Amino acid sequence: MLITVDPSSAQPLADQVAGSVRTALAGGMAAPGDRLPSARAVAAALGINLHTVLRGYQQLRDEGLVELRRGRTAVITGAADQLRLRLAAAAEEFARAARQTGASEEEALAAVREALER
């Protein structure tokens, strides 16, 4: 499933729902025009509250990444391409900084992993 959550995480479930979609967009697993699963289907599959999923979808709507259509599903907007571009630009900038500091690939990847865990 495109959307996953970790109930043991300190991060709120709605944030995890939105983060899963952002991750899918950044990784190319979802693209503009794709429909997200209905909030009801996600809630049932993950065993979480429907309103929690809707809060996650609303975060994505507020960011311009999805368009919510009442009675239908959420559709990924063209703004999602911008997310992928920003991520690629940030990765390039980080790689340049890592090279300038003389960090090894392992050190650079460890720094990214540490930042992602925060």
C-alpha positions in Angstrom: 0.0 0.0 0.0 1.1 3.5 -0.8 0.3 4.8 2.7 1.8 3.3 5.8 1.9 4.3 9.5 3.9 3.2 12.5 1.6 3.3 15.5 4.6 3.2 17.9 6.1 6.3 16.4 5.9 9.6 18.3 4.9 11.3 15.0 1.1 11.9 14.8 -0.7 9.4 12.5 -2.1 12.1 10.3 1.4 13.4 9.7 2.6 9.9 8.9 -0.3 9.6 6.3 0.8 12.8 4.6 4.5 11.9 4.9 3.8 8.6 3.1 2.3 10.3 0.2 5.1 12.9 0.0 7.6 10.0 0.1 5.8 8.3 -2.7 5.8 11.5 -4.8 9.5 12.2 -4.1 10.4 8.6 -5.0 8.3 8.5 -8.2 5.9 5.9 -7.0 3.0 8.4 -7.4 2.6 11.1 -10.1 0.3 14.0 -10.9 -3.1 12.8 -12.0 -2.9 9.7 -9.8 -5.8 9.1 -7.4 -5.0 8.4 -3.8 -7.0 5.6 -2.2 -10.2 6.7 -0.5 -9.8 7.9 3.1 -12.2 5.2 4.2 -10.2 2.4 2.4 -6.9 3.7 4.0 -8.5 3.9 7.5 -9.8 0.3 7.2 -6.6 -1.1 5.8 -4.4 0.6 8.5 -6.9 0.2 11.3 -6.9 3.9 12.1 -9.7 6.5 12.3 -11.2 7.9 9.1 -10.7 11.5 10.4 -7.0 10.9 11.0 -6.6 10.0 7.3 -8.7 13.0 6.3 -6.4 15.2 8.4 -3.4 13.8 6.5 -5.1 14.4 3.2 -6.0 17.9 4.2 -2.3 18.7 5.0 -1.5 17.6 1.5 -4.3 19.8 0.1 -3.0 22.8 2.1 0.4 22.2 0.6 -1.1 22.1 -2.9 -0.1 18.5 -3.5 -3.5 17.0 -3.8 -7.0 18.2 -4.8 -9.8 16.9 -2.6 -13.0 16.1 -4.4 -16.0 15.6 -2.2 -17.5 12.2 -2.6 -14.6 11.1 -4.7 -10.9 10.6 -4.0 -7.9 12.8 -3.6 -6.0 13.5 -6.9 -2.4 14.4 -7.0 -1.8 17.9 -8.6 0.9 19.1 -10.9 2.5 20.8 -7.9 3.7 17.4 -6.9 6.4 17.7 -9.6 7.7 20.7 -7.7 8.2 18.6 -4.6 10.4 16.2 -6.6 12.4 19.0 -8.1 12.9 20.6 -4.7 14.1 17.3 -3.3 16.5 16.8 -6.2 17.9 20.3 -5.7 18.3 19.8 -2.0 20.1 16.5 -2.6 22.5 18.2 -5.1 23.2 21.0 -2.6 23.9 18.4 0.2 26.1 16.3 -2.0 28.2 19.5 -2.9 28.5 20.4 0.8 29.5 16.8 1.7 32.2 16.9 -1.0 33.5 20.3 0.2 33.8 19.1 3.7 35.6 15.9 2.6 33.0 13.6 4.1 33.0 10.1 2.9 29.9 8.6 1.3 29.2 6.6 4.4 29.5 9.8 6.6 27.2 11.7 4.3 24.6 9.0 4.2 24.8 8.7 8.0 24.2 12.4 8.3 21.1 12.1 6.1 19.8 9.1 8.1 20.3 11.0 11.4 18.4 14.1 10.0 15.5 11.9 8.8 15.1 10.3 12.2 14.7 13.7 13.9 
